[in-house]
Amino acid sequence: MTHEPEVPAASEMPTEPQVRATSTGHQTGGATGADQRRGLLRTGDKVQLTDPRGRLHTITLAPGATFHTHRGYFAHDDLIGRPEGSVVRNTAGIEYLALRPLLSDYVLSMPRGAAVVYPKDAGQIVAMADIFPGARVVEAGVGSGALSMSLLRAVGDHGSLHSIERREDFADIARGNVETFFGGPHPAWELSVGDLADVLPTIAEPGTVDRVVLDMLAPWENLGATAVALAPGGVLVCYVATTTQLSRLAEDVRADGRYAEPVAWESMVRGWHLEGLAVRPQHRMIGHTGFLLTTRRLADGTAPPERKRRPAKGAYPEESQWLPEDLGERPVSEKKIRRVRRDVGHGTPTDQTAPTDQSGPGVQGDSTD
Ligand SMILES: C[S@@+](CC[C@H](N)C(=O)[O-])C[C@H]1O[C@@H](n2cnc3c(N)ncnc32)[C@H](O)[C@@H]1O
């Protein structure tokens, strides 16, 4: 992303009124931030420019300002007053397509203190945690505020999102990002600095919160405070980066006794290359962001139903030594091991030419013996 030195800082940007005349003369009102996402390009709008190589540059429109590269420049005034989707040509004849960034573009280019929840995961969280308009949602930590924006859009102006972040510097970054995106403070948003376990009891009566979203290193430390705040049937969704966190979290959710059986998943998005006859998956993808786990708050005094499908023998080893079967791996026969070992020693043609299985060591999981 390229930023220009001559445009005003986000904090100096004029905030847009919530009701404004459109290009057709109609007044538009409605949801916070909606008006600044439509209509002709205006002073103060963030605009994403795509150059002929597909590179993105984000600028904030200001009268009299110019967008420079080492190959020419153009005046912002050439874009102000024009519709989104216009193409502007610089002094060297290079063309740029101008569009307002979508939330997903904004999140990936905004200033970050902590790692952000990627748009693909934010979408999963909103859908799978059933964040609905009017919902009362609590979120921690806030980090850079990326997820907060998706949650605010989902709860709407008449819902409530209370975001808790223990680092004041991160909370400041998040506030700046969220207010820049919505063009000012969002009426449904409150932001508190502190630890979730300390803050949550002070902001929510027991049993009054519809949804809790935890994106932090050790969400299991907050299962107690969350269980108190959640309404019966309320959803807890946690986002963790590693399998070790996921495992610890799942076991602690089960052990707590106030939650239903947890459900976990991850999502992978593979972009596609679209050019003539070369329509295929892109060679590169983001292979890992995080795992999501959801669970529901049981009614007080209710024990989780006994699980019909019991964990496999050895799923919870009493001894410290883990066996491959504990991790769900299919046993590999001695015969197969002997054969593979022999083949490796002699470098059989199969070993040299077979496509590499990127998912793990070749010996495991493919035994038909
Ligand atoms: C990965 S970041 C969150 C990113 C954020 N969801 C986003 O999309 O931008 C994790 C944050 O959790 C905060 N945090 C960790 N434990 C916390 C706790 N117990 N209470 C409040 N915040 C906490 C950290 O300071 C950090 O900013």
The ligand as an SDF file (V2000), in Angstrom:
LIG
                    3D

 27 29  0  0  0  0  0  0  0  0999 V2000
   -4.8360  -11.1570   18.2440 C   0  0  0  0  0  0  0  0  0  0  0  0
   -5.3020   -9.7440   19.1080 S   0  0  0  0  0  0  0  0  0  0  0  0
   -6.9780   -9.4790   18.6650 C   0  0  0  0  0  0  0  0  0  0  0  0
   -7.1560   -9.0310   17.2440 C   0  0  0  0  0  0  0  0  0  0  0  0
   -8.5500   -8.5260   16.9220 C   0  0  0  0  0  0  0  0  0  0  0  0
   -9.5600   -9.5510   17.1120 N   0  0  0  0  0  0  0  0  0  0  0  0
   -8.6230   -7.9560   15.5170 C   0  0  0  0  0  0  0  0  0  0  0  0
   -9.3210   -8.5480   14.6680 O   0  0  0  0  0  0  0  0  0  0  0  0
   -8.0070   -6.9340   15.2420 O   0  0  0  0  0  0  0  0  0  0  0  0
   -5.4260  -10.3280   20.7580 C   0  0  0  0  0  0  0  0  0  0  0  0
   -5.6330   -9.1980   21.7540 C   0  0  0  0  0  0  0  0  0  0  0  0
   -6.1520   -9.7130   22.9630 O   0  0  0  0  0  0  0  0  0  0  0  0
   -5.6990   -8.9070   24.0240 C   0  0  0  0  0  0  0  0  0  0  0  0
   -5.9360   -9.7050   25.2470 N   0  0  0  0  0  0  0  0  0  0  0  0
   -5.3260  -10.8580   25.5910 C   0  0  0  0  0  0  0  0  0  0  0  0
   -5.8460  -11.3330   26.7280 N   0  0  0  0  0  0  0  0  0  0  0  0
   -6.8100  -10.4630   27.1160 C   0  0  0  0  0  0  0  0  0  0  0  0
   -7.7130  -10.3980   28.2180 C   0  0  0  0  0  0  0  0  0  0  0  0
   -7.7170  -11.3440   29.1580 N   0  0  0  0  0  0  0  0  0  0  0  0
   -8.5700   -9.3620   28.2970 N   0  0  0  0  0  0  0  0  0  0  0  0
   -8.5670   -8.3910   27.3510 C   0  0  0  0  0  0  0  0  0  0  0  0
   -7.7430   -8.3960   26.2790 N   0  0  0  0  0  0  0  0  0  0  0  0
   -6.8760   -9.4190   26.1690 C   0  0  0  0  0  0  0  0  0  0  0  0
   -4.2550   -8.6330   23.6330 C   0  0  0  0  0  0  0  0  0  0  0  0
   -3.7420   -7.4870   24.2700 O   0  0  0  0  0  0  0  0  0  0  0  0
   -4.3710   -8.4540   22.1110 C   0  0  0  0  0  0  0  0  0  0  0  0
   -4.5280   -7.1040   21.7550 O   0  0  0  0  0  0  0  0  0  0  0  0
  1  2  1  0
  2  3  1  0
  2 10  1  0
  3  4  1  0
  4  5  1  0
  5  6  1  0
  5  7  1  0
  7  8  2  0
  7  9  1  0
 10 11  1  0
 11 12  1  0
 11 26  1  0
 12 13  1  0
 13 14  1  0
 13 24  1  0
 14 15  1  0
 14 23  1  0
 15 16  2  0
 16 17  1  0
 17 18  1  0
 17 23  2  0
 18 19  1  0
 18 20  2  0
 20 21  1  0
 21 22  2  0
 22 23  1  0
 24 25  1  0
 24 26  1  0
 26 27  1  0
M  CHG  2   2   1   9  -1
M  END
$$$$
